[in-house]
């Protein structure tokens, strides 16, 4: 009788261990699925830009399908310009930004124009219509711009050759404002 009770106890213990392992397996599968589907594939770990602080590394795809990283422009003065095709001030400032870029690109100046969620064909048509000669990057769901805290368009952020934010300009960037705000910060 004792032998029978011992065997039953061992069976119960074995079943408890197996049931515990099954429950643990189900929980681990659930956590893995939650981790995979809970991630935002376009989100990047970036900080909200602040004058005097380094700008976060990021990467986006250009209109040409090339992966572009901010670090590709290390040692250059970079103007990040957040824009959208539906934004009237964005449309108004683009020819002036392009002219400023053309005049200063030989000084190590580059503009990275980040489109805020427009379909790629719309952004490409806009860039072509405006004759933009600087890189246009796509932020399909505005994930990067949202992470950067940008919700007004246009917004321009000047990053110095040292990777530090030098100026933030919200709204239409006129040629006079570019001359006053950007030119003094360009390398000589």
HELIX and SHEET records of a PDB file:
HELIX    1   1 UNK A    2  UNK A   38  1                                  37    
HELIX    2   2 UNK A   70  UNK A   73  5                                   4    
HELIX    3   3 UNK A   88  UNK A  104  1                                  17    
HELIX    4   4 UNK A  105  UNK A  107  5                                   3    
HELIX    5   5 UNK A  120  UNK A  130  1                                  11    
HELIX    6   6 UNK A  143  UNK A  147  1                                   5    
HELIX    7   7 UNK A  175  UNK A  181  1                                   7    
HELIX    8   8 UNK A  183  UNK A  185  5                                   3    
SHEET    1   A 7 UNK A  67  UNK A  69  0                                        
SHEET    2   A 7 UNK A  59  UNK A  62 -1                                        
SHEET    3   A 7 UNK A 135  UNK A 139 -1                                        
SHEET    4   A 7 UNK A 109  UNK A 116  1                                        
SHEET    5   A 7 UNK A  77  UNK A  83  1                                        
SHEET    6   A 7 UNK A 155  UNK A 159 -1                                        
SHEET    7   A 7 UNK A 165  UNK A 170 -1                                        
END                                                                             
